[in-house]
Amino acid sequence: MMVDFMPANVEIKARVRDRVKLVSNAERLSGSSGCVIAQTDTFFPVPCGRLKLRDFRDGHGQLIFYDRPDAQGPKLSHYAISPTEDPSGLATVLSQALGVKGVVKKERRLYMVGQTRVHVDHVEGLGDFMELEVVLEEQQNPQEGERLAQQLMAELGVDQEDLLTGAYLDLMAGGEPQA
């Protein structure tokens, strides 16, 4: 079954130099103290894009497919999400069928600023990072999402030189893919 509209967002990922400052800025901009979410992401090898099972460690999870370029700065990402009430069982089945590409464990603090998800992540074995996800509305173009992401990045105090190109899994594997 083909879907005409696949949800999309514009993403930015960066290293965090000063977590206290970033959290303070995110709290001020969102008007909240955020929400803490524990996550284990298991990645599976697929012919295109990325497929991961996100386990929230509370009996709930999501199977997520996404496709985006590995480029520094704002990038358009198309994705599809399917919830699961048995992430452990699904991980077993997918691991047996596809193998496992890697596992990323993180504690995420989520803030909402307008239509943007601001994630302040502590990734096991890697350190602190920030992700912005400007969730595009169906009629919005990627350029508008990029503008919003760049503006919010500046308001949060994130420097251009801290931007990353790939996923946490790429960093764990020893490097960032180059665009």
JOQUI-V410402 format. One record per run of one state. SS is the DSSP state (helix for helix, strand for strand, loop for the rest). FROM is the first residue (numbers start at 1). TO is the last residue. Records with the same first field share a line. If there is no record, write none. Layout:
BEGIN
SS = FROM-TO ; FROM-TO
END
This chain:
BEGIN
loop = 1-7 ; 16-18 ; 31-34 ; 45-49 ; 56-60 ; 69-74 ; 85-86 ; 99-101 ; 114-115 ; 124-126 ; 136-141 ; 157-159 ; 164-167 ; 173-179
strand = 8-15 ; 35-44 ; 50-55 ; 61-68 ; 75-84 ; 102-113 ; 116-123 ; 127-135 ; 163-163
helix = 19-30 ; 87-98 ; 142-156 ; 160-162 ; 168-172
END
